[in-house]
Amino acid sequence: MLPSTPRTGVVLAVGAMLSVQLGMAVSVSLANQIGPTGVAWLRLAWAGVLLLVLVRPRPSAFRRPALLACLVLGVATAGMTILFMVAATRLPLGTASALEFLGPLTVAIVRGRSGTRLWPVLAAAGVVLLTQPWQGGTDLIGIGCALAAAVCWGAYIVLTQRVGDEVSGLRGLAVSMPVAGLVATAVHGPAVVSHVTWPLVLAGLGLAVLVPVVPFSMEMLALRRLTASAFGTLMSLEPAIALALGLIVLHQVPNVAAVAGVAFVVAAGIGAERTGAREPVAVS
């Protein structure tokens, strides 16, 4: 078992963010074929199947509050995935990620310990510089979806930490992810089934591993080693990672303000690493 240290939590969280943003960048071309919600459905459906097969959770072994938290987490996960996928196809990847980050930033501000509130302030400044709202002309639907995804992400952080504290290993994720897959299927599955081909099915399987199976598993482990405040602040690195991958994969060149935003969020991430250790939590 990995030791419960801030550094371990940071490594897990950064690895999760890299996986998420790489998956989002790769998803753009696939979204052109079956739409953003179709891509989200493929990813979540495959992820639910994979985790059920690999982990084989027994819901009867869960305490009722933990099982309920898993179910609600699944709904939040579906909302976060679908809404952000729509936003990322309408906005630059860095901008969509920065707006979605307002969810964990709010968690960090509300639940931060005394003496750690400087990091959310630095992260907020970075988000403003990365988003650059003064430029105008931004897609309002994209902004709305990104902000709604932010609400789901904030709920996801709180619920994931609660599930991780109640349930050992990945059993909680193996319950919540199939729920997310069912929600996504109800929302968009029937509309896209006729357009699905075997190459798309295989591509969806690969994306499900890249995002959400690998990153969500890493996040659940990270949240058992970091406070919700520290984890939420550390997620401020995600707009910077999205900006970098947008440059590398999608050829989106950042301006001076975006580079300054990267500096702010990196500083906030360093602060989160130094102040984010959790006390050991007993799990069932």
C-alpha positions in Angstrom: 0.0 0.0 0.0 1.2 3.5 -0.8 2.1 5.7 2.2 -0.4 8.4 3.2 1.8 11.4 2.4 1.1 14.7 0.6 3.8 13.8 -2.0 2.0 10.5 -2.9 -1.3 12.3 -3.2 0.2 14.9 -5.4 1.7 12.3 -7.8 -1.6 10.4 -8.0 -3.5 13.7 -8.7 -1.1 15.0 -11.3 -1.1 11.6 -13.1 -4.9 11.6 -13.1 -5.0 15.1 -14.6 -2.6 14.2 -17.3 -4.7 11.1 -18.2 -7.9 13.2 -18.3 -6.6 16.0 -20.4 -4.9 13.7 -22.9 -8.1 11.7 -23.2 -10.1 14.9 -23.7 -7.7 16.1 -26.5 -7.9 12.7 -28.2 -11.7 12.7 -27.9 -12.1 15.8 -30.1 -11.9 13.9 -33.4 -14.2 11.2 -32.1 -16.7 13.8 -31.1 -16.9 14.9 -34.7 -18.3 11.5 -35.6 -20.8 10.7 -32.8 -21.1 14.1 -30.9 -19.7 15.0 -27.5 -22.4 13.3 -25.5 -22.0 10.2 -27.6 -18.3 10.1 -26.7 -19.1 10.6 -23.1 -21.6 7.7 -23.2 -19.1 5.4 -24.8 -16.5 6.2 -22.2 -18.8 5.9 -19.2 -20.5 2.7 -20.4 -17.2 1.0 -21.1 -15.7 2.2 -17.8 -18.7 0.8 -15.8 -18.4 -2.6 -17.5 -14.6 -2.7 -17.0 -14.8 -1.9 -13.3 -17.6 -4.3 -12.7 -15.6 -7.1 -14.3 -12.3 -6.3 -12.7 -13.4 -5.3 -9.1 -16.7 -7.3 -8.8 -18.1 -5.2 -5.9 -20.8 -6.6 -3.7 -23.2 -3.7 -2.8 -24.7 -5.9 0.0 -21.4 -5.6 1.8 -21.6 -1.8 1.9 -23.1 0.2 4.8 -26.2 2.0 3.6 -24.8 5.5 3.8 -21.7 4.4 1.8 -23.9 2.8 -0.9 -26.0 5.9 -1.2 -22.9 8.0 -1.5 -21.7 5.7 -4.3 -25.0 6.1 -6.2 -25.0 9.9 -5.9 -21.4 9.9 -6.9 -22.3 8.0 -10.1 -24.8 10.7 -11.0 -22.3 13.5 -10.4 -19.7 11.6 -12.4 -22.1 11.3 -15.4 -23.0 15.0 -15.2 -19.4 16.1 -14.9 -18.3 13.9 -17.9 -21.1 14.8 -20.3 -21.2 18.5 -19.5 -17.4 19.0 -19.8 -17.3 17.0 -23.0 -19.8 19.4 -24.5 -17.9 22.4 -23.2 -14.6 21.1 -24.5 -15.9 20.9 -28.1 -17.2 24.5 -28.0 -14.3 26.2 -26.1 -10.5 26.0 -26.1 -9.5 23.1 -23.9 -7.7 25.4 -21.4 -10.6 27.7 -21.1 -13.1 24.9 -20.5 -10.8 23.3 -17.9 -10.3 26.6 -16.1 -14.1 27.2 -15.9 -14.7 23.7 -14.6 -12.0 24.2 -12.0 -14.3 26.7 -10.2 -16.0 23.7 -8.7 -13.0 22.3 -6.8 -11.7 25.8 -6.1 -15.0 26.5 -4.2 -14.5 23.3 -2.2 -10.9 24.4 -1.4 -12.1 27.8 -0.2 -15.0 26.5 1.9 -13.2 23.6 3.5 -9.6 25.0 3.7 -7.8 25.1 7.0 -6.6 28.3 8.5 -3.3 29.3 6.9 -4.0 27.5 3.6 -6.4 30.0 2.0 -3.6 31.8 0.1 -3.5 28.9 -2.3 -7.1 29.2 -3.5 -6.5 32.9 -4.0 -3.5 32.2 -6.2 -5.4 29.5 -8.1 -8.3 31.9 -8.7 -6.0 34.5 -10.2 -4.6 31.8 -12.4 -8.1 30.8 -13.5 -9.0 34.4 -14.4 -5.8 34.7 -16.5 -6.4 31.4 -18.3 -10.0 32.2 -19.0 -9.5 35.8 -20.0 -13.1 36.9 -19.7 -12.3 40.4 -20.9 -11.8 39.2 -24.5 -15.6 38.5 -25.1 -17.1 36.6 -27.9 -17.1 33.3 -26.0 -19.6 30.5 -26.7 -22.3 31.0 -24.0 -23.5 27.4 -24.3 -20.0 26.2 -23.8 -19.5 28.5 -20.7 -22.8 27.3 -19.3 -21.9 23.6 -19.7 -18.4 24.2 -18.2 -19.9 26.0 -15.2 -22.5 23.2 -14.7 -19.6 20.7 -14.9 -17.9 22.7 -12.2 -20.8 22.1 -9.9 -20.7 18.4 -10.6 -16.9 18.4 -10.1 -17.2 20.0 -6.7 -19.8 17.4 -5.7 -17.6 14.7 -7.1 -14.6 15.7 -4.9 -16.7 15.7 -1.7 -18.5 12.5 -2.5 -15.3 10.7 -3.7 -13.5 11.5 -0.4 -16.5 10.3 1.6 -16.7 7.0 -0.4 -12.9 6.6 -0.2 -13.1 7.0 3.6 -15.9 4.4 3.9 -14.8 1.8 1.4 -11.4 0.3 0.8 -9.7 0.0 -2.6 -11.7 0.7 -5.7 -15.0 -1.0 -4.6 -16.8 2.3 -4.3 -15.7 3.4 -7.8 -16.8 0.0 -9.1 -20.3 0.9 -7.9 -20.4 4.5 -8.9 -19.1 4.1 -12.4 -21.7 1.6 -13.6 -24.3 4.1 -12.2 -22.7 6.8 -14.3 -22.8 4.5 -17.3 -26.5 3.9 -16.8 -27.2 7.6 -16.5 -25.3 8.4 -19.7 -27.1 5.6 -21.5 -30.5 7.0 -20.4 -29.4 10.5 -21.5 -27.9 9.8 -24.9 -27.2 6.1 -25.5 -30.3 5.3 -27.6 -29.7 8.3 -29.9 -26.1 7.2 -30.8 -26.4 3.4 -30.9 -27.3 3.4 -34.6 -24.1 5.4 -35.5 -21.7 3.1 -33.5 -19.3 1.0 -35.5 -16.8 -1.6 -34.3 -13.9 0.9 -34.7 -15.8 3.4 -32.6 -16.5 0.8 -30.0 -12.8 -0.1 -29.7 -11.9 3.6 -29.6 -14.4 4.1 -26.8 -12.8 1.2 -24.9 -9.4 2.8 -25.1 -10.7 6.2 -24.0 -12.6 4.6 -21.1 -9.2 3.3 -19.8 -7.5 6.6 -20.4 -10.4 8.6 -18.9 -12.2 7.8 -16.6 -11.0 4.4 -15.3 -7.3 5.3 -14.7 -7.7 8.9 -13.6 -10.8 8.4 -11.4 -9.1 5.4 -9.7 -6.0 7.6 -9.0 -8.2 10.5 -7.8 -10.0 8.2 -5.3 -6.6 7.0 -4.0 -5.3 10.6 -3.9 -8.3 11.8 -1.9 -7.5 9.3 0.8 -4.1 11.0 1.3 -5.1 14.7 0.9 -7.7 17.0 2.4 -10.5 18.1 0.2 -9.1 21.6 0.3 -5.6 20.5 -0.8 -7.0 18.3 -3.5 -9.3 21.0 -4.8 -6.4 23.5 -4.9 -4.1 21.0 -6.6 -6.7 20.6 -9.3 -5.8 24.1 -10.3 -3.0 22.5 -12.3 -5.5 21.0 -14.6 -6.1 24.2 -16.7 -2.3 24.5 -17.1 -2.1 20.8 -18.2 -5.0 21.4 -20.5 -3.3 24.4 -22.0 -0.1 22.5 -22.6 -1.8 19.5 -24.2 -4.0 21.9 -26.2 -0.7 23.3 -27.6 0.9 19.9 -28.3 -2.1 17.9 -29.5 -4.5 20.6 -30.8 -2.0 23.3 -31.7 -3.7 26.0 -29.6 -1.0 28.6 -28.9 -1.3 30.3 -25.4 -0.8 34.0 -25.1 1.1 35.9 -22.4 -1.8 36.1 -20.0 -2.3 32.3 -20.2 1.4 31.7 -19.4 1.1 34.0 -16.4 -2.0 31.9 -15.3 0.2 28.8 -15.5 2.7 30.4 -13.0 -0.1 31.2 -10.6 -1.7 27.8 -10.6 1.7 26.1 -10.3 2.4 28.2 -7.2 -1.0 27.1 -5.8 -0.2 23.5 -6.5 3.1 23.7 -4.6 1.3 25.2 -1.7 -1.3 22.4 -1.7 1.5 19.8 -1.7 3.1 21.3 1.4 -0.2 21.6 3.4 -2.3 18.7 2.1 -1.6 15.7 4.3 -4.6 13.8 5.8 -4.7 11.8 8.9 -5.1 8.1 8.4 -8.7 7.0 7.9 -10.0 3.6 8.9 -12.0 1.9 6.1 -14.2 -1.1 5.9 
